Amino acid sequence: MKWMPSCRETSVLASRALDSRLGITDRLALRLHLAICQNCSQFHRQIQEIRRLFHETAADADAPGLSNQARQRIDTEVQKTLDP
């Protein structure tokens, strides 16, 4: 990873950061880019808000949820997309 990632690389880092802890190099590169790029900063805030809303909805016991089979299909398709 370059010390200054492109917007495309930054969006991937921001998405990965939602699921796992990034290494120090990736974290610094993400923060540096977000500090200077308004569009990526907005994207980062939006995906964090989406995640927060999903967690809030998932915590609601009355909310309908996905079956385990549906979750597995979604996870499989996401992995196919991420691992070209």
N, C-alpha and C positions, 0 to 999 in steps of 0.2 A: 504494500500500500504506500503510495506516495504520501509525502507530508501534507499535501493539499489535495484532497480528493475532488473529483468532478461532482457535479450535482447528481448525476446518475449513481455514482459510487456512494455518495452521501445518503441517498434515499435507501439504498440497500443496507448501509450501516444502521440507519435509523430504524429500519424494520427489524434487523437482526437484534438490535439493542432491546427491543420489546420482549424478545423470547429468551435471551441469554446475556450474560455479562460480556461485554467486549473487552478485548485486550487493551492494554494501556495505549499502545500506538493507535489503534482504531478509535478509542475514546477521544484521544487528543485531536486526531484528524477530524472527527465528527464535530467536536466542540469548536474547533478553529473555523471550519466551514460554516457552521451555523451562526457563528459570530459575525460573519461578513456577508452571508447570503440570506436576504429577507425571504425569498421564496422557499428555500429549504427549511428555514426556521418555522415558517408557517406550516409547511407540510409536517414537520416534526411535531408541532403542537397539535395538529389535527389528528395524527395517528395516535398520539398519547390520549387525546380526548376520546377517540373511538374505543381504545382499549379500556379506558376508565368506564365508559358506558356499558361495554360488554360485561365487564366484571360486576358492575352494579346490577345489571339485568340478571346475570347468572346467580347472584346472591339472593334474588327474589324467589322464594320457594314456590310461589304461585305461577311463575313464568314458565311457559312450555319450553322444553329443551330439545336438543337433538338426540336421536338415538345413538348408541355407541357405534352402530354400523354406519350411520351417516357421518359421524365424526371421523371414523377411520377412512371413509371414502374421500372426505375433504382433505384430511392429512396426507393421504397418498397423492392426490392431485397437486397439492401445494409443494410437496417434495419433488415431484416430477418437474414442476415449473422452476424450482430453485436449483435443481441439479440437472442442467441441460446435457 
